[in-house]
Amino acid sequence: MLVLTRCLGETIVIDGDIHITVVAVKGDRVRIGVTAPKDVTVDRQEVHARRSEFSSNREQSLVQS
């Protein structure tokens, strides 16, 4: 894992077209803005896990049908 330090308003660029910006810092919370192409899915980790679980369950039910 690459760990980078950024200050409020600073941006990290991934592969030239994904931009991650520190939007706000409040206590132990950091708000991050993400700009990415429409074909790139950006989710919080827990949302990604739910989507993956749903997709996996759906594929299993289609195979069983």
C-alpha positions as CSV (number, residue, x, y, z in Angstrom):
1,M,0.0,0.0,0.0
2,L,1.3,3.4,-0.9
3,V,0.6,6.0,1.8
4,L,0.6,9.6,0.8
5,T,0.3,12.8,3.0
6,R,-2.0,15.5,1.6
7,C,-3.2,18.8,3.1
8,L,-6.7,20.3,2.7
9,G,-7.3,21.1,-0.9
10,E,-4.5,19.0,-2.3
11,T,-5.0,16.3,-4.9
12,I,-3.7,12.8,-5.7
13,V,-3.8,11.8,-9.4
14,I,-4.1,8.1,-10.4
15,D,-3.3,7.0,-13.9
16,G,-3.8,10.6,-15.2
17,D,-7.6,10.6,-15.1
18,I,-8.6,9.8,-11.5
19,H,-8.3,12.7,-9.1
20,I,-8.7,12.3,-5.3
21,T,-8.9,15.6,-3.4
22,V,-9.0,16.3,0.4
23,V,-12.1,18.4,0.6
24,A,-12.4,18.8,4.4
25,V,-10.8,17.6,7.7
26,K,-13.0,17.7,10.8
27,G,-11.6,15.9,13.9
28,D,-10.8,12.3,13.0
29,R,-12.9,12.5,9.8
30,V,-11.6,13.3,6.3
31,R,-13.9,14.2,3.4
32,I,-12.5,13.1,0.1
33,G,-13.7,14.1,-3.4
34,V,-13.2,11.7,-6.3
35,T,-13.3,12.7,-10.0
36,A,-13.1,9.7,-12.3
37,P,-14.3,8.7,-15.8
38,K,-18.0,7.4,-15.9
39,D,-16.8,3.9,-16.6
40,V,-14.9,3.7,-13.3
41,T,-17.0,2.6,-10.3
42,V,-16.1,4.4,-7.1
43,D,-17.6,3.0,-3.8
44,R,-16.8,3.0,-0.1
45,Q,-15.4,-0.4,0.9
46,E,-18.6,-1.5,2.6
47,V,-20.8,-0.6,-0.4
48,H,-18.4,-2.4,-2.7
49,A,-18.7,-5.5,-0.5
50,R,-22.5,-5.4,-0.6
51,R,-22.5,-5.0,-4.4
52,S,-20.1,-7.9,-4.8
53,E,-22.3,-10.1,-2.4
54,F,-25.4,-9.2,-4.4
55,S,-23.8,-9.9,-7.7
56,S,-22.5,-13.2,-6.4
57,N,-25.9,-14.3,-5.0
58,R,-27.6,-13.3,-8.3
59,E,-25.1,-15.3,-10.4
60,Q,-25.7,-18.4,-8.1
61,S,-29.4,-18.1,-8.5
62,L,-29.1,-17.9,-12.3
63,V,-26.9,-21.0,-12.4
64,Q,-29.4,-22.9,-10.2
65,S,-32.4,-22.0,-12.4
